[in-house]
């Protein structure tokens, strides 16, 4: 690990009442003595003049000193709290750089906290999630992760995995008795318990990823089913052009809305049908592309015309793994009542995008799909890479079960469990490649 002392402006660019320059590293005490004339008393705010190399004052403000290892990074840390003008802060930064510090990379303070054991990787990422949170729910979820809830659940899964690995690997030294160990039911039972833990963690991490990134919903259906009107009702504004002419929407329209503080990305797409118009064909191609990348698709049906061959063709082409919400629109032209009901495709939400009847029921449905719990208690933030690591680890757990059931080969079962352990360890940083660390921390802001 680098022994350099790093420095950066830790407050956002622009003019403000207070600006902070942060330093971390073993040279902090020496720099403080040269710059301030003394090493400040630990963890006590002191009023101090900040002087240039010629003795002229640059600014006046507070200094805070945190000796190692009791600091955010685990190193010697100094914070200079001056006035929040960009020129003032730049002069302070240039002064400490001239005294031996170097400019910090994005996320380098938090990276050092991780490398010094102050945070695991999941909690370090929660710091960035907290800073970038766009909703109150996302803030709460990031704080839950930062407090270690996500990490403790991963650690519990890993601990159970380690115990099972130790039990199985002990049988490898007694080959003649290995079959008895594997067939006594304990291994299969423990594997089933681990798989249940993994399933529950995947479920909650998936909801946590939606809270962090938001859910992407694509509105799809035949032309003139009311897709654009539905987008306008959900967004609360006339985002899309609405006419009686079929095929008005040719491109993808995007709106970001909030449902009780939860981010929802809604995409309106071109009507799905056979067309000879090359412009409409391109719009339909883009619609299917967005559907394939969505978290959920909302298929809008015309309540007057009902289901036909065109709707069935759309349903058959939808990816099997893609969650589906059916919305039956234009109920104001029928005797259907708004809200949730049972239809030909199962549960559907009946609405009138013209009168807004049933729109609240649709909002509640989408909130439920995102994991809304009222206060968000217990939900933690998660990232796509966490879900990927969990998925890969789950495949190895399943492979271990297959090796146990079919071959009863302790070496193969142990190897699959080792690989699962490695995948889960990537979440908290137990097993992490240096290039992955670089990608993660480079996405942080400078000064954090």
DRENDO-1510 file (C-alpha; in Angstrom, 1 decimal, always signed):
<recs>
REC; n; res; u; v; w
REC; 1; UNK; +0.0; +0.0; +0.0 .
REC; 2; UNK; +1.2; +3.5; -0.8 .
REC; 3; UNK; +2.6; +5.5; +2.1 .
REC; 4; UNK; +1.9; +8.8; +0.4 .
REC; 5; UNK; +0.0; +11.5; +2.2 .
REC; 6; UNK; -3.0; +12.5; +0.2 .
REC; 7; UNK; -5.0; +15.7; +0.1 .
REC; 8; UNK; -8.2; +16.9; -1.6 .
REC; 9; UNK; -11.0; +19.4; -1.4 .
REC; 10; UNK; -13.8; +17.4; +0.3 .
REC; 11; UNK; -16.7; +19.7; -0.4 .
REC; 12; UNK; -18.6; +20.1; -3.7 .
REC; 13; UNK; -17.4; +22.7; -6.3 .
REC; 14; UNK; -18.9; +26.1; -6.1 .
REC; 15; UNK; -19.4; +28.9; -3.6 .
REC; 16; UNK; -20.5; +28.0; +0.0 .
REC; 17; UNK; -20.2; +29.1; +3.6 .
REC; 18; UNK; -17.7; +26.4; +4.5 .
REC; 19; UNK; -15.2; +24.4; +2.5 .
REC; 20; UNK; -13.1; +21.5; +3.7 .
REC; 21; UNK; -9.6; +20.4; +2.7 .
REC; 22; UNK; -8.8; +16.9; +3.9 .
REC; 23; UNK; -5.4; +15.2; +4.4 .
REC; 24; UNK; -4.6; +11.6; +5.2 .
REC; 25; UNK; -1.2; +9.8; +5.7 .
REC; 26; UNK; +1.8; +9.5; +7.9 .
REC; 27; UNK; +3.2; +13.0; +6.9 .
REC; 28; UNK; +0.1; +14.8; +8.3 .
REC; 29; UNK; +1.7; +15.7; +11.7 .
REC; 30; UNK; +4.8; +17.2; +10.0 .
REC; 31; UNK; +2.6; +19.1; +7.5 .
REC; 32; UNK; +0.4; +20.4; +10.3 .
REC; 33; UNK; +3.4; +21.7; +12.3 .
REC; 34; UNK; +4.8; +23.5; +9.3 .
REC; 35; UNK; +1.4; +24.9; +8.1 .
REC; 36; UNK; -0.2; +25.6; +11.5 .
REC; 37; UNK; +2.8; +26.0; +13.7 .
REC; 38; UNK; +1.6; +23.1; +16.0 .
REC; 39; UNK; +0.0; +19.7; +15.9 .
REC; 40; UNK; -3.6; +20.3; +17.0 .
REC; 41; UNK; -5.1; +18.6; +20.0 .
REC; 42; UNK; -6.8; +15.4; +18.7 .
REC; 43; UNK; -10.6; +15.5; +18.0 .
REC; 44; UNK; -11.0; +19.1; +19.2 .
REC; 45; UNK; -12.0; +21.9; +16.9 .
REC; 46; UNK; -9.5; +24.8; +17.1 .
REC; 47; UNK; -9.7; +28.2; +15.5 .
REC; 48; UNK; -6.6; +28.7; +13.4 .
REC; 49; UNK; -5.1; +31.1; +10.8 .
REC; 50; UNK; -4.0; +29.4; +7.6 .
REC; 51; UNK; -0.8; +31.1; +6.4 .
REC; 52; UNK; +0.9; +31.0; +3.0 .
REC; 53; UNK; +4.7; +30.2; +2.7 .
REC; 54; UNK; +5.5; +34.0; +3.0 .
REC; 55; UNK; +3.5; +34.3; +6.2 .
REC; 56; UNK; +0.6; +36.1; +4.7 .
REC; 57; UNK; -2.9; +34.7; +5.8 .
REC; 58; UNK; -4.8; +32.7; +3.3 .
REC; 59; UNK; -7.9; +32.2; +5.4 .
REC; 60; UNK; -9.1; +31.6; +9.0 .
REC; 61; UNK; -11.1; +28.6; +10.1 .
REC; 62; UNK; -11.3; +25.5; +12.2 .
REC; 63; UNK; -8.8; +22.5; +12.2 .
REC; 64; UNK; -9.6; +19.0; +13.3 .
REC; 65; UNK; -6.9; +16.3; +13.8 .
REC; 66; UNK; -7.6; +12.6; +14.1 .
REC; 67; UNK; -4.6; +10.5; +15.0 .
REC; 68; UNK; -4.2; +7.0; +13.6 .
REC; 69; UNK; -5.8; +4.5; +13.9 .
REC; 70; UNK; -8.9; +6.3; +15.2 .
REC; 71; UNK; -9.8; +8.1; +12.0 .
REC; 72; UNK; -12.0; +7.5; +8.9 .
REC; 73; UNK; -9.1; +6.1; +6.9 .
REC; 74; UNK; -7.2; +4.5; +9.8 .
REC; 75; UNK; -4.3; +6.9; +9.1 .
REC; 76; UNK; -3.3; +10.3; +10.4 .
REC; 77; UNK; -6.1; +12.7; +9.2 .
REC; 78; UNK; -6.3; +16.5; +9.2 .
REC; 79; UNK; -9.3; +18.6; +8.1 .
REC; 80; UNK; -9.0; +22.3; +7.4 .
REC; 81; UNK; -12.5; +24.0; +7.6 .
REC; 82; UNK; -12.2; +27.3; +5.8 .
REC; 83; UNK; -14.5; +29.6; +3.9 .
REC; 84; UNK; -16.2; +27.9; +0.9 .
REC; 85; UNK; -14.8; +30.0; -2.0 .
REC; 86; UNK; -13.2; +28.0; -4.8 .
REC; 87; UNK; -10.1; +30.3; -4.9 .
REC; 88; UNK; -9.6; +30.1; -1.1 .
REC; 89; UNK; -9.9; +26.3; -1.1 .
REC; 90; UNK; -7.5; +26.0; -4.0 .
REC; 91; UNK; -4.9; +28.1; -2.2 .
REC; 92; UNK; -5.2; +25.9; +0.9 .
REC; 93; UNK; -4.9; +22.8; -1.2 .
REC; 94; UNK; -1.9; +24.1; -3.1 .
REC; 95; UNK; -0.2; +25.0; +0.2 .
REC; 96; UNK; -0.5; +21.5; +1.7 .
REC; 97; UNK; +0.6; +19.9; -1.6 .
REC; 98; UNK; +3.7; +22.1; -1.6 .
REC; 99; UNK; +4.4; +20.8; +2.0 .
REC; 100; UNK; +4.6; +17.2; +0.8 .
REC; 101; UNK; +1.1; +15.9; +0.2 .
REC; 102; UNK; -0.2; +14.7; -3.2 .
REC; 103; UNK; -3.6; +15.1; -4.8 .
REC; 104; UNK; -5.9; +12.3; -3.9 .
REC; 105; UNK; -7.5; +10.1; -6.6 .
REC; 106; UNK; -11.3; +9.8; -6.6 .
REC; 107; UNK; -12.4; +7.6; -3.7 .
REC; 108; UNK; -8.9; +7.2; -2.4 .
REC; 109; UNK; -9.8; +8.2; +1.2 .
REC; 110; UNK; -12.5; +5.5; +1.4 .
REC; 111; UNK; -10.2; +3.0; -0.4 .
REC; 112; UNK; -7.7; +3.5; +2.3 .
REC; 113; UNK; -10.4; +3.0; +4.9 .
REC; 114; UNK; -11.1; -0.4; +3.2 .
REC; 115; UNK; -7.4; -1.4; +2.9 .
REC; 116; UNK; -6.8; -0.5; +6.6 .
REC; 117; UNK; -9.8; -2.6; +7.7 .
REC; 118; UNK; -12.0; +0.3; +8.8 .
REC; 119; UNK; -14.7; -0.7; +6.3 .
REC; 120; UNK; -15.4; -3.8; +4.3 .
REC; 121; UNK; -16.1; -3.3; +0.6 .
REC; 122; UNK; -19.9; -3.4; +0.8 .
REC; 123; UNK; -19.9; -0.8; +3.5 .
REC; 124; UNK; -17.4; +1.3; +1.5 .
REC; 125; UNK; -19.7; +1.3; -1.5 .
REC; 126; UNK; -22.6; +2.3; +0.8 .
REC; 127; UNK; -20.7; +5.5; +1.5 .
REC; 128; UNK; -20.9; +6.4; -2.2 .
REC; 129; UNK; -24.5; +5.3; -2.3 .
REC; 130; UNK; -25.4; +7.6; +0.6 .
REC; 131; UNK; -23.8; +10.5; -1.2 .
REC; 132; UNK; -25.5; +9.8; -4.5 .
REC; 133; UNK; -28.9; +8.8; -3.0 .
REC; 134; UNK; -31.7; +10.6; -4.9 .
REC; 135; UNK; -34.6; +9.7; -2.6 .
REC; 136; UNK; -35.3; +9.4; +1.1 .
REC; 137; UNK; -35.7; +5.6; +0.7 .
REC; 138; UNK; -32.3; +5.3; -0.9 .
REC; 139; UNK; -30.7; +7.3; +1.9 .
REC; 140; UNK; -32.2; +4.9; +4.5 .
REC; 141; UNK; -31.1; +1.9; +2.6 .
REC; 142; UNK; -27.6; +3.2; +2.2 .
REC; 143; UNK; -27.4; +3.9; +5.9 .
REC; 144; UNK; -28.6; +0.3; +6.6 .
REC; 145; UNK; -25.8; -1.0; +4.4 .
REC; 146; UNK; -23.3; +1.4; +6.0 .
REC; 147; UNK; -24.2; +0.1; +9.4 .
REC; 148; UNK; -23.2; -3.3; +8.3 .
REC; 149; UNK; -26.5; -5.2; +7.9 .
REC; 150; UNK; -25.7; -6.4; +4.4 .
REC; 151; UNK; -22.2; -7.3; +5.3 .
REC; 152; UNK; -23.3; -9.3; +8.3 .
REC; 153; UNK; -25.8; -11.3; +6.3 .
REC; 154; UNK; -23.1; -12.1; +3.7 .
REC; 155; UNK; -20.7; -13.0; +6.5 .
REC; 156; UNK; -23.3; -15.3; +8.1 .
REC; 157; UNK; -23.7; -17.1; +4.7 .
REC; 158; UNK; -19.9; -17.4; +4.3 .
REC; 159; UNK; -19.5; -18.7; +7.9 .
REC; 160; UNK; -22.0; -21.5; +7.2 .
REC; 161; UNK; -20.2; -22.3; +4.0 .
REC; 162; UNK; -16.8; -22.5; +5.8 .
REC; 163; UNK; -18.2; -24.9; +8.4 .
REC; 164; UNK; -19.6; -27.1; +5.7 .
REC; 165; UNK; -16.3; -27.0; +3.8 .
REC; 166; UNK; -14.4; -28.0; +6.9 .
REC; 167; UNK; -16.8; -30.9; +7.5 .
REC; 168; UNK; -16.5; -32.2; +3.9 .
REC; 169; UNK; -12.8; -31.6; +3.5 .
REC; 170; UNK; -12.2; -33.6; +6.7 .
REC; 171; UNK; -13.6; -36.6; +4.9 .
REC; 172; UNK; -11.1; -36.4; +2.0 .
REC; 173; UNK; -8.4; -37.7; +4.4 .
REC; 174; UNK; -10.5; -40.7; +5.1 .
REC; 175; UNK; -11.5; -41.8; +1.6 .
REC; 176; UNK; -12.9; -45.2; +2.7 .
REC; 177; UNK; -15.4; -43.4; +5.0 .
REC; 178; UNK; -16.2; -40.5; +2.7 .
REC; 179; UNK; -19.4; -42.1; +1.3 .
REC; 180; UNK; -20.7; -42.5; +4.8 .
REC; 181; UNK; -20.1; -38.9; +5.6 .
REC; 182; UNK; -21.8; -37.7; +2.5 .
REC; 183; UNK; -24.7; -40.0; +2.7 .
REC; 184; UNK; -25.6; -39.4; +6.4 .
REC; 185; UNK; -27.9; -36.5; +5.5 .
REC; 186; UNK; -26.0; -33.8; +7.3 .
REC; 187; UNK; -24.3; -32.4; +4.2 .
REC; 188; UNK; -27.5; -32.3; +2.2 .
REC; 189; UNK; -29.4; -30.6; +5.1 .
REC; 190; UNK; -26.7; -28.0; +5.5 .
REC; 191; UNK; -26.6; -27.4; +1.8 .
REC; 192; UNK; -30.3; -26.9; +1.8 .
REC; 193; UNK; -30.0; -24.4; +4.7 .
REC; 194; UNK; -27.3; -22.5; +2.9 .
REC; 195; UNK; -29.4; -22.4; -0.3 .
REC; 196; UNK; -32.3; -20.9; +1.7 .
REC; 197; UNK; -30.0; -18.3; +3.2 .
REC; 198; UNK; -28.7; -17.5; -0.3 .
REC; 199; UNK; -32.2; -17.3; -1.7 .
REC; 200; UNK; -33.4; -14.8; +1.0 .
REC; 201; UNK; -30.2; -12.7; +0.5 .
REC; 202; UNK; -30.7; -12.6; -3.2 .
REC; 203; UNK; -34.3; -11.5; -2.8 .
REC; 204; UNK; -33.4; -8.7; -0.4 .
REC; 205; UNK; -30.3; -7.6; -2.4 .
REC; 206; UNK; -32.5; -7.4; -5.5 .
REC; 207; UNK; -34.9; -5.1; -3.8 .
REC; 208; UNK; -31.9; -3.1; -2.4 .
REC; 209; UNK; -30.6; -2.7; -6.0 .
REC; 210; UNK; -34.0; -1.3; -7.0 .
REC; 211; UNK; -33.9; +1.1; -4.1 .
REC; 212; UNK; -30.5; +2.3; -5.2 .
REC; 213; UNK; -30.8; +2.5; -8.9 .
REC; 214; UNK; -34.6; +2.6; -9.3 .
REC; 215; UNK; -36.8; +0.2; -11.3 .
REC; 216; UNK; -36.9; +0.6; -15.1 .
REC; 217; UNK; -40.4; +0.0; -16.4 .
REC; 218; UNK; -41.2; -0.2; -20.1 .
REC; 219; UNK; -44.7; +0.5; -21.2 .
REC; 220; UNK; -45.5; -1.7; -24.2 .
REC; 221; UNK; -48.5; -2.7; -26.3 .
REC; 222; UNK; -50.3; -2.3; -29.6 .
REC; 223; UNK; -50.7; +1.2; -31.1 .
REC; 224; UNK; -53.5; +3.3; -29.6 .
REC; 225; UNK; -53.8; +1.2; -26.5 .
REC; 226; UNK; -53.1; +4.3; -24.4 .
REC; 227; UNK; -49.5; +3.9; -23.5 .
REC; 228; UNK; -48.5; +7.6; -23.9 .
REC; 229; UNK; -51.6; +8.7; -21.9 .
REC; 230; UNK; -50.5; +6.2; -19.2 .
REC; 231; UNK; -47.0; +7.8; -19.1 .
REC; 232; UNK; -48.5; +11.2; -18.8 .
REC; 233; UNK; -50.7; +10.1; -15.8 .
REC; 234; UNK; -47.8; +8.5; -14.0 .
REC; 235; UNK; -45.4; +11.4; -14.6 .
REC; 236; UNK; -48.0; +14.1; -13.8 .
REC; 237; UNK; -47.3; +16.1; -17.0 .
REC; 238; UNK; -47.8; +16.0; -20.7 .
REC; 239; UNK; -44.5; +14.2; -21.5 .
REC; 240; UNK; -45.8; +12.4; -24.5 .
REC; 241; UNK; -47.9; +13.5; -27.5 .
REC; 242; UNK; -51.3; +11.9; -27.4 .
REC; 243; UNK; -53.5; +11.7; -30.6 .
REC; 244; UNK; -56.1; +9.4; -32.0 .
REC; 245; UNK; -53.7; +8.5; -34.8 .
REC; 246; UNK; -52.1; +5.1; -34.3 .
REC; 247; UNK; -48.3; +5.0; -34.2 .
REC; 248; UNK; -47.8; +8.6; -32.9 .
REC; 249; UNK; -44.9; +7.5; -30.7 .
REC; 250; UNK; -41.9; +6.6; -32.8 .
REC; 251; UNK; -39.1; +6.9; -30.4 .
REC; 252; UNK; -38.5; +5.9; -26.7 .
REC; 253; UNK; -39.7; +8.6; -24.2 .
REC; 254; UNK; -38.2; +8.5; -20.7 .
REC; 255; UNK; -39.5; +9.9; -17.5 .
REC; 256; UNK; -38.0; +9.6; -14.0 .
REC; 257; UNK; -40.6; +9.8; -11.3 .
REC; 258; UNK; -40.8; +9.0; -7.6 .
REC; 259; UNK; -43.3; +6.8; -5.8 .
REC; 260; UNK; -43.2; +7.7; -2.1 .
REC; 261; UNK; -39.5; +8.5; -2.5 .
REC; 262; UNK; -38.6; +5.5; -4.6 .
REC; 263; UNK; -37.1; +6.1; -8.1 .
REC; 264; UNK; -39.0; +4.8; -11.1 .
REC; 265; UNK; -37.7; +5.1; -14.6 .
REC; 266; UNK; -40.7; +4.8; -17.0 .
REC; 267; UNK; -40.2; +4.4; -20.7 .
REC; 268; UNK; -42.9; +4.8; -23.3 .
REC; 269; UNK; -42.3; +2.9; -26.5 .
REC; 270; UNK; -43.6; +2.7; -30.1 .
REC; 271; UNK; -46.7; +0.5; -30.6 .
REC; 272; UNK; -45.8; -3.1; -31.4 .
REC; 273; UNK; -47.2; -4.2; -34.7 .
REC; 274; UNK; -46.1; -5.2; -38.2 .
REC; 275; UNK; -45.3; -2.1; -40.3 .
REC; 276; UNK; -43.8; -1.2; -43.7 .
REC; 277; UNK; -42.8; +2.3; -42.5 .
REC; 278; UNK; -39.0; +2.3; -42.0 .
REC; 279; UNK; -39.2; +5.0; -39.2 .
REC; 280; UNK; -41.8; +3.0; -37.3 .
REC; 281; UNK; -39.9; -0.2; -37.8 .
REC; 282; UNK; -36.9; +1.5; -36.1 .
REC; 283; UNK; -39.1; +2.6; -33.3 .
REC; 284; UNK; -40.4; -0.9; -32.8 .
REC; 285; UNK; -36.9; -2.3; -32.9 .
REC; 286; UNK; -35.9; +0.1; -30.1 .
REC; 287; UNK; -39.0; -0.8; -28.1 .
REC; 288; UNK; -38.0; -4.5; -28.1 .
REC; 289; UNK; -34.5; -3.6; -27.1 .
REC; 290; UNK; -35.7; -1.6; -24.1 .
REC; 291; UNK; -38.1; -4.4; -23.1 .
REC; 292; UNK; -35.2; -6.9; -23.0 .
REC; 293; UNK; -33.2; -4.6; -20.7 .
REC; 294; UNK; -36.2; -3.6; -18.4 .
REC; 295; UNK; -36.8; -4.7; -14.8 .
REC; 296; UNK; -40.5; -4.9; -15.6 .
REC; 297; UNK; -42.8; -4.5; -18.6 .
REC; 298; UNK; -46.2; -3.0; -18.4 .
REC; 299; UNK; -48.3; -4.4; -21.2 .
REC; 300; UNK; -51.3; -2.1; -21.9 .
REC; 301; UNK; -54.4; -3.7; -23.3 .
REC; 302; UNK; -57.4; -1.9; -24.8 .
REC; 303; UNK; -60.4; -2.7; -22.6 .
REC; 304; UNK; -62.8; -2.0; -25.5 .
REC; 305; UNK; -61.2; -4.3; -28.1 .
REC; 306; UNK; -60.1; -7.0; -25.6 .
REC; 307; UNK; -57.4; -9.6; -26.3 .
REC; 308; UNK; -56.6; -10.7; -29.8 .
REC; 309; UNK; -53.9; -12.3; -31.9 .
REC; 310; UNK; -51.8; -9.2; -31.8 .
REC; 311; UNK; -51.7; -9.2; -28.0 .
REC; 312; UNK; -50.9; -12.9; -27.8 .
REC; 313; UNK; -48.1; -12.4; -30.3 .
REC; 314; UNK; -46.6; -9.7; -28.0 .
REC; 315; UNK; -46.9; -11.9; -25.0 .
REC; 316; UNK; -45.3; -14.9; -26.7 .
REC; 317; UNK; -42.3; -12.7; -27.6 .
REC; 318; UNK; -41.7; -11.3; -24.1 .
REC; 319; UNK; -38.7; -12.9; -22.3 .
REC; 320; UNK; -39.8; -15.6; -19.9 .
REC; 321; UNK; -37.9; -14.2; -17.0 .
REC; 322; UNK; -39.2; -10.6; -17.4 .
REC; 323; UNK; -41.8; -9.6; -14.7 .
REC; 324; UNK; -45.0; -8.6; -16.3 .
REC; 325; UNK; -47.7; -6.2; -15.2 .
REC; 326; UNK; -51.0; -6.2; -17.3 .
REC; 327; UNK; -52.9; -2.9; -17.5 .
REC; 328; UNK; -56.3; -2.9; -19.0 .
REC; 329; UNK; -56.9; +0.7; -20.2 .
REC; 330; UNK; -59.9; +2.7; -21.4 .
REC; 331; UNK; -62.3; +1.3; -18.8 .
REC; 332; UNK; -64.2; +4.6; -18.9 .
REC; 333; UNK; -65.6; +3.3; -22.2 .
REC; 334; UNK; -66.8; +0.0; -20.5 .
REC; 335; UNK; -68.6; -1.1; -17.4 .
REC; 336; UNK; -65.4; -2.3; -15.8 .
REC; 337; UNK; -64.4; -0.9; -12.4 .
REC; 338; UNK; -61.0; +0.5; -11.7 .
REC; 339; UNK; -58.4; -1.3; -9.6 .
REC; 340; UNK; -56.9; -4.8; -9.4 .
REC; 341; UNK; -58.9; -7.6; -10.9 .
REC; 342; UNK; -58.6; -11.0; -12.6 .
REC; 343; UNK; -58.4; -11.1; -16.3 .
REC; 344; UNK; -57.5; -13.5; -19.1 .
REC; 345; UNK; -53.8; -13.1; -18.3 .
REC; 346; UNK; -54.2; -13.3; -14.6 .
REC; 347; UNK; -54.1; -10.4; -12.2 .
REC; 348; UNK; -54.4; -7.0; -14.0 .
REC; 349; UNK; -54.7; -3.4; -13.1 .
REC; 350; UNK; -57.8; -1.7; -14.7 .
REC; 351; UNK; -57.4; +2.0; -15.4 .
REC; 352; UNK; -58.6; +4.9; -17.4 .
REC; 353; UNK; -55.6; +6.9; -18.5 .
REC; 354; UNK; -58.0; +9.6; -19.6 .
REC; 355; UNK; -59.8; +10.1; -16.3 .
REC; 356; UNK; -57.0; +8.8; -14.0 .
REC; 357; UNK; -59.3; +6.1; -12.6 .
REC; 358; UNK; -57.3; +3.2; -11.2 .
REC; 359; UNK; -53.9; +5.1; -11.5 .
REC; 360; UNK; -53.4; +5.1; -7.8 .
REC; 361; UNK; -53.9; +1.3; -7.8 .
REC; 362; UNK; -51.2; +1.0; -10.5 .
REC; 363; UNK; -48.9; +3.2; -8.4 .
REC; 364; UNK; -49.4; +1.0; -5.4 .
REC; 365; UNK; -48.8; -2.1; -7.5 .
REC; 366; UNK; -45.5; -0.7; -8.8 .
REC; 367; UNK; -44.4; +0.3; -5.3 .
REC; 368; UNK; -45.1; -3.2; -4.1 .
REC; 369; UNK; -43.0; -4.6; -7.0 .
REC; 370; UNK; -40.1; -2.4; -5.9 .
REC; 371; UNK; -40.3; -3.7; -2.4 .
REC; 372; UNK; -42.0; -0.7; -0.7 .
REC; 373; UNK; -42.5; -1.4; +3.0 .
REC; 374; UNK; -43.8; +1.9; +4.2 .
REC; 375; UNK; -40.7; +3.0; +6.1 .
REC; 376; UNK; -38.1; +0.9; +4.3 .
REC; 377; UNK; -36.9; -0.6; +7.6 .
REC; 378; UNK; -34.4; -3.4; +7.1 .
REC; 379; UNK; -33.8; -2.8; +3.4 .
REC; 380; UNK; -30.2; -2.2; +2.4 .
REC; 381; UNK; -28.7; -0.8; -0.7 .
REC; 382; UNK; -27.0; -3.2; -3.2 .
REC; 383; UNK; -25.3; -2.9; -6.5 .
REC; 384; UNK; -25.4; -4.9; -9.7 .
REC; 385; UNK; -22.0; -6.4; -8.9 .
REC; 386; UNK; -23.4; -7.8; -5.6 .
REC; 387; UNK; -26.2; -9.5; -7.5 .
REC; 388; UNK; -23.7; -10.9; -10.0 .
REC; 389; UNK; -21.5; -12.3; -7.2 .
REC; 390; UNK; -24.6; -13.8; -5.5 .
REC; 391; UNK; -25.8; -15.4; -8.8 .
REC; 392; UNK; -22.4; -16.9; -9.5 .
REC; 393; UNK; -22.1; -18.2; -6.0 .
REC; 394; UNK; -25.6; -19.7; -6.2 .
REC; 395; UNK; -24.7; -21.6; -9.3 .
REC; 396; UNK; -21.8; -23.2; -7.4 .
REC; 397; UNK; -24.1; -24.1; -4.5 .
REC; 398; UNK; -26.4; -25.8; -7.0 .
REC; 399; UNK; -23.5; -27.6; -8.6 .
REC; 400; UNK; -22.3; -28.8; -5.2 .
REC; 401; UNK; -25.8; -30.3; -4.6 .
REC; 402; UNK; -25.7; -32.1; -8.0 .
REC; 403; UNK; -22.3; -33.5; -7.3 .
REC; 404; UNK; -23.5; -34.7; -3.9 .
REC; 405; UNK; -26.7; -36.3; -5.3 .
REC; 406; UNK; -25.1; -37.9; -8.4 .
REC; 407; UNK; -21.5; -38.7; -7.8 .
REC; 408; UNK; -21.1; -38.4; -4.0 .
REC; 409; UNK; -17.6; -37.2; -4.7 .
REC; 410; UNK; -16.3; -35.2; -1.7 .
REC; 411; UNK; -13.5; -33.5; -3.7 .
REC; 412; UNK; -15.9; -32.1; -6.3 .
REC; 413; UNK; -18.4; -31.0; -3.7 .
REC; 414; UNK; -15.6; -29.3; -1.7 .
REC; 415; UNK; -14.4; -27.5; -4.9 .
REC; 416; UNK; -17.8; -26.1; -5.8 .
REC; 417; UNK; -18.2; -24.9; -2.2 .
REC; 418; UNK; -14.8; -23.2; -2.4 .
REC; 419; UNK; -15.8; -21.4; -5.6 .
REC; 420; UNK; -19.1; -20.3; -4.0 .
REC; 421; UNK; -17.1; -19.0; -1.0 .
REC; 422; UNK; -14.9; -17.0; -3.3 .
REC; 423; UNK; -17.9; -15.5; -5.1 .
REC; 424; UNK; -19.6; -14.4; -1.9 .
REC; 425; UNK; -16.3; -13.1; -0.6 .
REC; 426; UNK; -16.1; -10.6; -3.5 .
REC; 427; UNK; -19.1; -8.7; -2.0 .
REC; 428; UNK; -17.3; -7.7; +1.2 .
REC; 429; UNK; -13.8; -7.7; -0.3 .
REC; 430; UNK; -12.4; -11.0; +1.2 .
REC; 431; UNK; -11.6; -12.1; -2.4 .
REC; 432; UNK; -11.2; -9.1; -4.6 .
REC; 433; UNK; -9.0; -8.4; -7.6 .
REC; 434; UNK; -7.0; -5.1; -7.6 .
REC; 435; UNK; -8.6; -4.1; -11.0 .
REC; 436; UNK; -12.1; -4.4; -9.4 .
REC; 437; UNK; -11.0; -2.2; -6.5 .
REC; 438; UNK; -9.8; +0.4; -9.1 .
REC; 439; UNK; -13.2; +0.4; -10.9 .
REC; 440; UNK; -15.2; +0.6; -7.7 .
REC; 441; UNK; -13.3; +3.5; -6.0 .
REC; 442; UNK; -12.7; +5.5; -9.3 .
REC; 443; UNK; -16.5; +6.0; -9.4 .
REC; 444; UNK; -16.4; +7.9; -6.0 .
REC; 445; UNK; -16.1; +11.7; -5.8 .
REC; 446; UNK; -12.7; +13.3; -5.1 .
REC; 447; UNK; -12.2; +13.9; -1.3 .
REC; 448; UNK; -14.2; +10.8; -0.3 .
</recs>
